[in-house]
Amino acid sequence: MFRQIKFKTNAGLLIDNENRYVTDHERRLDMLVAINGEDKQIHARNIVKKHVEEYRCPACQNRVIYRSGPRTIPHFAHQIKGNCQAATESETVEHLSGKNKLYGWLKDCYKDVELERYLATIKQRPDIYLNADNEIYAIEYQCSPLHEGLFLKRTTGYLDVGVVPVWIFHSHFIKRKGANLWRINSTLKAALRKSTSTFLLFYNPKQPNILTAIINMIPATTVLYYGQMISIMLSKQAGLKNILSPPEKDISYLSEWFIKRKVQLNNEIQYKGLRSILIKEWYEAGISPYKVPDFVGVPLLNGCMYSVPAIVWQGLVYIDLLKCLKIHGMISKVWIRTRFLERIKNKDIILNQSPLMKQDIFTALVEYLNFLEKIDYLEKVSVNHYIIRDDFIFDDTLEEVIKLRLYNFLKGI
């Protein structure tokens, strides 16, 4: 499990494994909301210092202490944390500031918004609890590293009680590796969600009115994803639906993708060789890896379902199409789906755990078959059967033809 490692500097400050300075204030902060002497919730920013009274934690009911000062924002901290579920993670000033600003934005948009409401049935305390458009949402603003297992536990906890989790990550999680290429850790992969395209959400409290989204996300490798960064203005008129359905934008990285595809293919051949299930099965099928057609390993909007490069899972599907045709004289959807499921069970194809994608394991497979039909490689002869067209042309112009038709396919044309 992930451990946050901290090191002391010569100045006596702590540095965590994200290379961010951690002050004493950052290690002690707990919450923005507490229960006052009248059994009412009160926000720390509404405390008048001269009125001294006791405050309690909404979750464990133990005493919390009000704190504020020039180097921190008003907040409450447990006097003794003990086993309070709500105090399992200390919060940084940046985290409290960010969720406070997001709360202010949502409060301007909706009536039923609560900060740090404790959900006793699942023992979780979302940063912001929101009732809007006949849905209950839990907004989580994540600033510190979070292990994938804990992320999945929290996310499924919300889903199990009918709450829609919305994860917004601090902008320091954005790791650019190219103009449209990003390094995505396992937790971010698990947090991928889908509207018209697959996307992630980021926020920096230093830019309080702007939320950043990376859209059109498609995996290039197990850790590198292509995608385009856009900004979304947060205003009273732009509520939660605006960030959960980011604006559409044409994919602009297809040329970069095909360059990367060639590199991946060469890596499979030169560095893995017969240790690669893909290369092994191609050779067994009498196919030279150097002559694999350009429609194998294309970017698809649902490709985030699989934790293997497109060249791998599509290459295995390509072999299965040829095998099915050879055995049965035509290609059966049922046969291909059954074989695909076997490959998942055998771990030839690895699934991503992305509970917010709301798609079944065959979604990307179906998209790929539709694309092969779109480029006239496959021809549907019945509802559940295809053949490979005899007149499909394999020549030097195929890559450019594929790019053009792929561009239109991804746009829905």
N, C-alpha and C positions, 0 to 999 in steps of 0.2 A: 504493500500500500504506500501511496505517496506520503513522504514526510517533508514538512517545510523546515529546511535547514537554515539556521541563523549563525552568523559569524560576527565576532566583535572586531571593530576597527580600532586604530590607535586612539581615536577621539572618544572611544567608549560607546559609540553608537552600534546598533545591530544592523547587519545587512542580511536580507533573506536571499533565497536562491533565485529570485527574480531580479537581484541587484538593486533592490529598492531599500532606502533607509527606513528603519523601523524605530520610532521613538517610544519612550515609556507610555506616552498617551495612546499610541497606536496599539499597544499590547493590552491595554486595560479596557478599551471601550466596549460597551455591551449593546445599548439600545437607546432609541430616541423617545420611546413612549413608556410610561409607568402608570401605576394606579395611585391616586392621591388619597388623602384622608377621608374624602367623601365617596370613595369607591368608584371614582370616575377616571377614565383615561386622560392623561395630560401629556402634551408634547413638551419636550425639554425646552424648546425655544420660548414657550409661554410661561416659564417659571419666573416669578419675580423674587429675587434673592432675599429681600428683606422678610418675606413670608416663609419662615422656616417651618417645614413640616416633614413628616416621614412619607416615603414613597415605597411602593411594593412592586415586585416583578409580576406582570400579568400571567406568567406561566407557573412559577413555583410559589408565588405569594411571599417570598422572602424579601427582606429589606434591600433596597437599592439606594445608592448615594447619587445625589445630583452633583454634576461637575461641569464647570465651564472655565474658560480662561482665554488669554490672548493667543495661545498656540493650538487651541482645539475648539470644536463647536460644542454647544450645550448638549449634554447627554447624561444617561444614567449608567452606573456600574454596580454590579453585585458587590455587596459588602463581603460576602463569602459565597463563592460560586457553587460549591458543593456539586450536586448532581442535576442542577437545573438544565432541562433540555434546551431552553432558550439561550443558555450561556455556553453552549458547547464550542462556539467559535468567537474569539474576540474580534472586534471590528476595527478597521483603520479609520482615521479621520476622513480619508478620501472616500471610503465606502459609505460612511454615514452621510457625508456631504452629498454624494451622488444619489443615494436613494431618497434623501430629503428633497432634492431638486426634481427627481422623477415623480415623487409623490405630489409635489406642488403642481407639476404639469397635469397629472391625471386628476387632481382635485379640481382644477379649472375646467376639465372636460366632463367629469361625471360627479354625481351626488354621492353614490355609495362607494367610498374609498376609505380604506383603513390602513394605517401604518403599523406594521409588526403585529398583526393579529395572530394569536396563538391558536393553532388547530389541534385541539386535544386528542381527537380520534387518531391522528397519525403522528402526533408529537412533533409537529413542524411549525415553524414560524416564518411565513414568507415575508420578505421585505415590505411588500405592498399587497394588500388584498382588495380585489376589485370586483364589483358586481355590475356588469354592463352588457347590454344587448342580449339578455337572457342567458348569459354565461357567467360563471365564476372564474376569475383569473387569479393566479399567484404570480406576482412579478418578483423575480429574483435578480438582484444586481450583484454580479460576482466579480470581486476585485482580486482575491487571493487564489493561488492554485488550488484546484479541487480534483480529487481523484475520480476517475471515471466511475468506479463502483459506487461511490457516495453520490455522485451526480445521478446515476440511474436509480438509486434507492429513493432519493428525494423526488425525482420526476415521476416515477411509478407510484409513489405515495400520493402525490397530488391527483394523478389520473385515476387511481383506485377510488377516490372519494368524489369524482366528478369535477375536479378543479383543473382548469387548463393552465399548465405552467408556461411562463414566458421568461426565458433566460436572456439577460442582457449582460454582456461581459465588458469589463473595463477595456479601454482602447489599447492598453499595454499588452493585451493578448494578441493583437494583430502583428503577425510576423511576415513581412513582405519579402519574397524571394525573387521577384521579377515584376515586370509591368503589371501583369495580371495573374501572378503566381504567389501562393500563400502557403506557409507552413501551418498545418492544422494538427494540434495534439489530440489525443484520444477523447478527452472530455468535449472538445469543440466538435469533433465528429459525432459524438453521441447527441450533441445539442442541435444538430442540423434540423431545420424545419422546412416545410414546403408550402408555397403558394403557387404562383405561376412558375417559379423556379425555386431551387434550393438555396437557402440563405442563412446567415448568422447576423446577430445584432450586437453592436458595441456602443459604448457611451463613455464620455469623458466629462466629469463635472466642471472642468475648466471651460468647456464649451456647452453651457447648460441648455441651449435651445436647439442643439443639433444632435441627432442620433445617426450613427454610421452603420450601414449595412453592406455586407459583401454578398452579392447576388450571382445568379447563374453559376453556382458552384458545382464543379465536376472534378472528380479525382484524377490527377495525372499519375500519381503513385500512391502508396499507402499513406504517405504523410504530406504530400504536396497536392494542393487543389488549385485549379484555375477558377477565377471569379473576378467580378468587377465591383469596385468600391463606389458607393453612392452615399450622398448625404440626404437625410430626411429632416425637415424642419419640424420642431415640436411646438405646436400652437394650440390655442383653445379649440380651433376648428378641426385640427388634426388629432383625432383620438387614437385609441389602441389599434383599431382596424387599419389605420394608415401605416403603422409599422409592421403589422402582421401580413400585409399585402403590399410589399415594396413596389415602387414603379417598375414597369417592365423596361428592359433595355436589351437591344440586340447584342448577341454574343460577338465580341470583337477579337477573339483570340484563336480562331481556327488555324491560322497559319502557324502560330506558335505551337499549337497542339500537335500538328503533324510533324513538326521538327522534333518535338519531345517524344512522339510515338516511335520515330526511327531510332532514337537513342535507347529507348526502353527495349525495343526489339533486338537491337545489337547486344544490349546487356544480357538479355535472356540467352542469346546464342553463345556469346563469347565467355561470359562469366559463370553461367549456370550450366549450360549445355544439357546433357542428359539428366542432370539433377532436377531440371525444370520439367514438371509434368506436361507443360505446354510443348516444349521442344521434343520431348520423348514421344508424345502422342502424334505430333506432326510427322516425325520420321517414321513411326509405325504405320501411319496412314499413307506413306509415300509422298508426303508434301515437304518440299524444301522450305525452311523458315525464311529464306531469302526471297521467296516468291509468294509469300502470303499477300493476298490482295489488300488494297488500301481501305476497304470497307470493314476490315477487322481491326478493332481498336479505335473506334470513333467515339467522340464525346457525346454522351446522351444525358438528358436532364435528370433521369432517374438512376444514373450510374452510382450515386452516393450510397445506394443500398449495399454495395459490395466493397469489401476491404481489400480488393486486389485490383491492379491496373486494368483498364479496359482491354488492353491487348491480350491479357491473360484470359479473362472470363469470356470475351467474345471469340477469342481463338479456340477455346474449348467448345463453344457453341457451334462454331464453323465446322469443326471436326465431326460433331454429332449430327449436323445437317447432312454432311456427305455420307456418314455411316448409315443413317436412317434411309437415305435415298437408295443406297446400295442394297440394303436388306429388304426393303419393302417396295421399292419402285417409286415411292413418293414420300414426302415428308409429313409426318403426322404431328400435329400440335401436342397431342397427348403424350406421344413417345418422347418428344423433345423436353416437355415439362418434367416427365418422369426421370429422364436422364439428368436433367438439370438438378432436380432434387437429390438424386444420388450423389452428384458431385458436391453438393452442399454438405450432405451427410459425411462424405469422405474427406471433406475439408479441402477439396481442390479449389472450391470457391468459398471464400469466407464472408459471412454476413456482418455488416455493421450493426451494432445495437443503437438504433436511432428511433426511440419511441415517439418522437414528435413528427416523424415523416408520414405516419399513417398510411403506409403502403405495404402490400404483401410482397413476398420474396420473388414473385414472378413479374413484378411491374416493369423492371428494366429489361428483362428477357422479352416481354411482349413488345416493348418499345423498339428493341433491336430488330425483331422479326418484322415489325411494321416498316422500319427503315429499309430493310433489305427488299421488302416489297415495293417501297417507294422508288428505289433506284433501279427497279426492274431486274434484280437478281433472282428474287423469288416471285413466283406467280401462283396466286390462289386458285385452286381447281375445285375446291368445295369449302364449306365453312371451316373445316378442321384440317385441311390438307393443302400442301404446296408442292410445286415442282420447281427445279432450278431451270431457268430459261436457257435454252440452247443458244439463243442469239445474243447473250450478254457478252460484251466486248471487254477483254482484258488487254489493254495497251498502255502506252506511255502517258496518255491523256487522262487515265482513270482517276488519278489523285485530284486533278482540278475538277473533274465532273463530280466526284464524291463531295468535295468541299462546297460546290455550288448547291448541290441537292441537299446536303446536310444543313447548310445555312437555311434553306427554305423549309426543310423538315422541322428544325428546331423552332422556327417562327410559326409553324402550323400552317404553312402554305402548301 
